[in-house]
Amino acid sequence: MIERVTCADAVARALSAKRPVVALETTLVTHGLPHPDGVRAALALEDEVVSSGAVPATIGVLAGRVRVGLTRAELETLATTPGVSKLNLSNLAAVLAAGAAGSTTVAATMFTAHACGIEVFATGGIGGVHRDVAPIPGETGSGDVSADLTALSRIPVAVVCAGAKAILDLPRTVERLETLGVPVFGFATDRFPAFYHRDSGLPVDRRFETVEELGAAVRLHFSLGLGTGVLVANPIPEADELPREAYERALAEALSAAAREGVRGRAVTPFLLERMRTGTGGESVRANLALLRNNARLAARLAAALAG
């Protein structure tokens, strides 16, 4: 265990006994949904993990310590603390040193999970290469690339997701994953999901029909010592997809607003997701929660296959 990381007893016991454990992030709690909806969503995801046969390990930072397996009271504290930082690989140490609170993104959750020996992590969608919503003067192409891709390139954890966030440049994101040596395994799909939609039109590296086959491929990837994570693409359930026309209209309006207001850096994703929420009358939130629960279920099954 690394310094300043504390595992809850239930998580520590499960890891010691080599039982399946699934890591969960906390940006949903602090930046994704208003309180108390974020806490309710986090607890619902933990319930999905438990009902699918694994132990949930929700990760966040309180009082300068990384907590692995937050209690409900700790989730409430995190959700109601003013000025909570979104933590990635660049600001984690600074927030810990300051004794402050923070919620973990994909990158910070992967880092902590691997440090604790957790092999599977469930999220909604990864970050990636951003669209040129607010290009920097004098530069061409998107210079905004999520630290999630850096984490996937060097931390061997299986990340179950509904692809990358639909607000991103998906072709560039998939190309970057290939360049970094991160395999994209599709669960019952040949196509990379587009978060709110099942099919981005982009291929995955390999399709797997059963969790057992998927688990065997993930285990072999880790055993080769390649050093990268694995992206498990799990499409949103068909019944929960957003209507394409409404989604595309809301996304276009969100991107236009971001460009107009000069939004950049860490502010881009929460800005666009909030605009998507208002632009779809809340339907994007419903779809988001549906895909999160779907990913938590698959992650628990994958963790069980790896443990077995």
C-alpha positions as CSV (number, residue, x, y, z in Angstrom):
1,M,0.0,0.0,0.0
2,I,1.3,3.4,-0.9
3,E,1.5,6.3,1.5
4,R,-1.7,8.2,2.2
5,V,-4.0,5.5,0.9
6,T,-6.4,3.9,3.3
7,C,-8.5,0.8,2.4
8,A,-11.8,0.2,4.1
9,D,-11.9,-3.1,6.1
10,A,-14.4,-4.8,3.7
11,V,-12.2,-3.9,0.7
12,A,-9.0,-5.0,2.4
13,R,-10.5,-8.3,3.5
14,A,-11.8,-9.0,-0.1
15,L,-8.4,-8.2,-1.6
16,S,-6.6,-10.4,0.9
17,A,-9.0,-13.3,0.2
18,K,-8.6,-12.7,-3.6
19,R,-12.3,-12.0,-3.9
20,P,-13.6,-9.8,-6.8
21,V,-13.4,-6.1,-6.2
22,V,-14.6,-3.2,-8.5
23,A,-13.2,0.3,-8.2
24,L,-15.7,3.2,-8.6
25,E,-14.9,6.9,-9.1
26,T,-16.4,10.0,-7.4
27,T,-16.5,12.8,-9.9
28,L,-20.1,11.8,-10.4
29,V,-20.7,12.7,-6.8
30,T,-19.1,16.1,-6.8
31,H,-19.3,17.4,-10.4
32,G,-21.6,15.1,-12.3
33,L,-24.9,15.5,-10.4
34,P,-26.2,17.9,-7.8
35,H,-26.4,16.8,-4.2
36,P,-28.0,14.5,-3.1
37,D,-28.4,12.9,-6.5
38,G,-24.7,12.2,-6.8
39,V,-24.6,10.3,-3.6
40,R,-27.7,8.3,-4.5
41,A,-26.2,7.4,-7.8
42,A,-22.9,6.3,-6.2
43,L,-24.8,4.1,-3.7
44,A,-26.9,2.6,-6.6
45,L,-23.7,1.7,-8.4
46,E,-22.3,0.0,-5.3
47,D,-25.6,-2.0,-5.1
48,E,-25.2,-3.1,-8.7
49,V,-21.7,-4.3,-8.0
50,V,-22.8,-6.2,-4.8
51,S,-25.8,-7.8,-6.6
52,S,-23.5,-9.0,-9.4
53,G,-21.1,-10.7,-7.0
54,A,-18.3,-8.3,-6.2
55,V,-17.2,-5.9,-3.5
56,P,-17.4,-2.1,-4.4
57,A,-14.5,0.2,-3.7
58,T,-15.6,3.8,-4.2
59,I,-12.6,6.1,-4.2
60,G,-12.2,9.7,-3.1
61,V,-9.9,12.0,-1.1
62,L,-10.8,13.4,2.3
63,A,-8.6,15.3,4.7
64,G,-5.5,14.6,2.6
65,R,-5.9,10.8,2.4
66,V,-7.2,8.6,-0.4
67,R,-10.0,6.6,0.8
68,V,-10.7,3.3,-0.9
69,G,-14.2,2.1,0.0
70,L,-16.0,5.3,1.1
71,T,-18.8,5.0,3.5
72,R,-22.1,6.7,3.0
73,A,-21.2,9.3,5.6
74,E,-17.9,9.9,3.8
75,L,-19.7,10.3,0.4
76,E,-22.0,12.8,2.0
77,T,-19.0,14.7,3.3
78,L,-17.3,14.7,0.0
79,A,-20.5,15.8,-1.8
80,T,-21.0,18.8,0.5
81,T,-17.5,20.0,0.9
82,P,-17.0,23.4,-0.9
83,G,-14.4,23.6,-3.7
84,V,-13.7,19.9,-4.1
85,S,-11.1,19.3,-6.8
86,K,-11.4,16.9,-9.7
87,L,-8.3,14.8,-9.2
88,N,-6.1,13.4,-12.0
89,L,-2.4,12.5,-12.2
90,S,-1.2,16.1,-12.2
91,N,-2.9,17.5,-9.1
92,L,-3.4,14.4,-6.8
93,A,-0.2,15.0,-4.8
94,A,-0.8,18.7,-4.3
95,V,-4.3,18.1,-3.0
96,L,-3.1,15.4,-0.6
97,A,-0.3,17.6,0.6
98,A,-2.8,20.4,1.3
99,G,-4.9,18.1,3.4
100,A,-7.9,18.9,1.1
101,A,-10.8,16.9,-0.4
102,G,-11.0,15.7,-4.0
103,S,-13.0,13.4,-6.2
104,T,-11.3,10.9,-8.5
105,T,-11.4,11.0,-12.3
106,V,-10.7,7.9,-14.4
107,A,-6.9,8.6,-14.2
108,A,-6.8,9.0,-10.4
109,T,-9.1,6.1,-9.8
110,M,-7.0,3.8,-12.0
111,F,-3.8,4.9,-10.2
112,T,-5.3,4.2,-6.8
113,A,-7.0,0.9,-7.8
114,H,-3.7,-0.5,-9.2
115,A,-1.8,0.6,-6.0
116,C,-4.3,-1.4,-4.0
117,G,-4.3,-4.5,-6.3
118,I,-7.8,-3.8,-7.8
119,E,-7.8,-5.0,-11.4
120,V,-11.3,-3.7,-12.6
121,F,-12.8,-0.3,-12.6
122,A,-16.3,0.7,-13.8
123,T,-17.0,4.2,-15.1
124,G,-19.4,5.9,-17.5
125,G,-17.1,7.0,-20.3
126,I,-13.4,7.8,-20.5
127,G,-12.0,11.2,-21.4
128,G,-10.0,11.5,-24.6
129,V,-9.1,14.0,-27.3
130,H,-11.4,17.0,-27.1
131,R,-13.0,18.7,-30.1
132,D,-11.7,22.2,-30.9
133,V,-14.4,23.8,-28.9
134,A,-12.1,26.8,-28.0
135,P,-8.9,26.5,-30.1
136,I,-5.9,28.3,-28.7
137,P,-4.9,31.2,-31.0
138,G,-2.1,30.3,-33.4
139,E,-2.6,26.5,-32.9
140,T,-4.3,24.0,-35.1
141,G,-5.9,20.7,-34.0
142,S,-7.0,19.9,-30.5
143,G,-4.4,20.4,-27.8
144,D,-6.8,19.3,-25.1
145,V,-6.2,15.6,-24.3
146,S,-7.5,14.0,-21.2
147,A,-5.1,12.5,-18.6
148,D,-7.3,9.4,-18.8
149,L,-5.4,8.4,-21.9
150,T,-2.1,8.8,-20.1
151,A,-3.3,6.6,-17.3
152,L,-4.5,3.9,-19.7
153,S,-1.1,3.9,-21.4
154,R,0.8,3.1,-18.2
155,I,-1.6,1.6,-15.6
156,P,-2.7,-2.1,-16.0
157,V,-6.3,-1.9,-15.0
158,A,-9.4,-3.0,-16.9
159,V,-11.7,-0.1,-17.4
160,V,-15.3,-1.0,-18.2
161,C,-17.0,2.0,-19.9
162,A,-19.6,2.9,-22.6
163,G,-16.8,4.2,-24.8
164,A,-15.6,7.7,-24.5
165,K,-17.8,10.7,-23.7
166,A,-19.8,11.7,-26.8
167,I,-18.7,15.3,-26.5
168,L,-15.1,14.2,-27.5
169,D,-13.5,13.7,-30.9
170,L,-14.1,10.0,-31.0
171,P,-12.0,9.1,-34.1
172,R,-9.0,10.9,-32.7
173,T,-9.5,9.3,-29.3
174,V,-9.7,5.8,-30.7
175,E,-6.6,6.5,-32.8
176,R,-4.7,7.7,-29.8
177,L,-5.6,4.6,-27.8
178,E,-4.1,2.5,-30.6
179,T,-1.0,4.6,-30.7
180,L,-0.6,4.2,-26.9
181,G,-1.0,0.4,-27.1
182,V,-4.3,0.2,-25.2
183,P,-6.5,-2.6,-26.5
184,V,-10.2,-1.9,-26.9
185,F,-12.2,-5.1,-26.2
186,G,-15.9,-5.0,-27.2
187,F,-18.4,-6.9,-25.0
188,A,-21.0,-8.3,-27.4
189,T,-20.2,-5.5,-29.9
190,D,-17.9,-4.9,-32.9
191,R,-18.2,-1.1,-32.6
192,F,-16.8,1.4,-30.2
193,P,-19.7,2.9,-28.3
194,A,-20.5,6.6,-28.3
195,F,-21.7,6.9,-24.7
196,Y,-25.3,7.9,-25.3
197,H,-25.3,5.7,-28.4
198,R,-24.3,2.1,-29.0
199,D,-22.4,2.6,-32.2
200,S,-19.9,5.4,-33.1
201,G,-19.1,3.8,-36.4
202,L,-15.6,3.0,-35.2
203,P,-14.3,-0.6,-34.7
204,V,-13.1,-2.2,-31.5
205,D,-10.0,-4.4,-31.6
206,R,-11.7,-7.6,-30.6
207,R,-15.3,-8.7,-29.8
208,F,-16.0,-11.1,-26.9
209,E,-19.4,-12.8,-26.4
210,T,-18.9,-14.1,-22.9
211,V,-17.4,-12.7,-19.7
212,E,-15.2,-15.8,-19.4
213,E,-13.6,-15.2,-22.8
214,L,-13.2,-11.5,-22.0
215,G,-11.6,-12.3,-18.7
216,A,-9.2,-14.7,-20.2
217,A,-8.0,-12.0,-22.7
218,V,-7.7,-9.4,-20.0
219,R,-5.7,-11.7,-17.8
220,L,-3.4,-12.6,-20.7
221,H,-2.8,-9.0,-21.6
222,F,-1.8,-8.3,-18.0
223,S,0.4,-11.3,-17.8
224,L,2.4,-10.2,-20.9
225,G,3.7,-7.3,-18.9
226,L,2.9,-4.7,-21.6
227,G,2.1,-2.2,-18.9
228,T,-1.0,-0.7,-20.4
229,G,-4.6,-0.8,-19.3
230,V,-7.5,-2.5,-21.1
231,L,-10.6,-0.6,-22.3
232,V,-13.7,-2.8,-22.1
233,A,-16.3,-1.2,-24.4
234,N,-19.8,-2.0,-23.1
235,P,-22.6,-0.2,-25.1
236,I,-25.5,1.5,-23.3
237,P,-28.6,-0.7,-23.3
238,E,-30.6,-0.2,-26.5
239,A,-33.7,0.9,-24.6
240,D,-31.7,3.7,-22.9
241,E,-30.1,5.3,-26.0
242,L,-30.9,9.0,-26.6
243,P,-32.9,9.8,-29.8
244,R,-30.2,10.7,-32.3
245,E,-31.7,13.9,-33.6
246,A,-32.3,15.4,-30.1
247,Y,-28.8,14.3,-29.0
248,E,-27.1,15.8,-32.0
249,R,-29.0,19.1,-31.7
250,A,-28.1,19.4,-28.0
251,L,-24.5,18.5,-28.6
252,A,-24.1,21.1,-31.4
253,E,-25.6,23.8,-29.1
254,A,-23.3,22.8,-26.2
255,L,-20.2,22.9,-28.4
256,S,-21.2,26.3,-29.8
257,A,-21.7,27.7,-26.3
258,A,-18.3,26.4,-25.2
259,A,-16.6,28.0,-28.1
260,R,-18.5,31.3,-27.6
261,E,-17.6,31.4,-23.9
262,G,-14.0,30.3,-24.4
263,V,-14.2,27.3,-22.1
264,R,-11.0,25.3,-21.9
265,G,-9.1,22.6,-19.9
266,R,-10.8,20.9,-16.9
267,A,-13.9,23.1,-17.3
268,V,-14.8,21.7,-20.7
269,T,-16.3,18.4,-19.7
270,P,-18.6,19.6,-16.9
271,F,-19.7,22.6,-19.0
272,L,-20.6,20.4,-22.0
273,L,-22.4,17.8,-19.9
274,E,-24.5,20.4,-18.1
275,R,-25.4,21.9,-21.5
276,M,-26.3,18.5,-22.7
277,R,-28.5,18.0,-19.6
278,T,-30.5,21.2,-20.2
279,G,-30.6,20.6,-24.0
280,T,-32.1,17.2,-23.7
281,G,-34.5,18.1,-20.9
282,G,-32.7,15.8,-18.4
283,E,-32.7,12.8,-20.7
284,S,-28.9,12.7,-20.9
285,V,-28.7,12.2,-17.2
286,R,-31.2,9.3,-17.3
287,A,-29.1,7.7,-20.1
288,N,-25.9,8.4,-18.2
289,L,-27.2,6.6,-15.1
290,A,-28.4,3.7,-17.1
291,L,-25.1,3.1,-18.8
292,L,-23.3,3.5,-15.4
293,R,-25.4,0.8,-13.9
294,N,-24.8,-1.4,-16.9
295,N,-21.1,-1.0,-16.6
296,A,-21.0,-1.7,-12.9
297,R,-22.8,-5.0,-13.5
298,L,-20.3,-6.1,-16.2
299,A,-17.3,-4.9,-14.2
300,A,-18.4,-7.1,-11.2
301,R,-18.8,-10.1,-13.5
302,L,-15.4,-9.4,-15.1
303,A,-13.8,-9.1,-11.6
304,A,-15.3,-12.4,-10.6
305,A,-13.9,-14.0,-13.8
306,L,-10.5,-12.7,-13.1
307,A,-10.6,-13.7,-9.5
308,G,-11.8,-17.2,-10.5
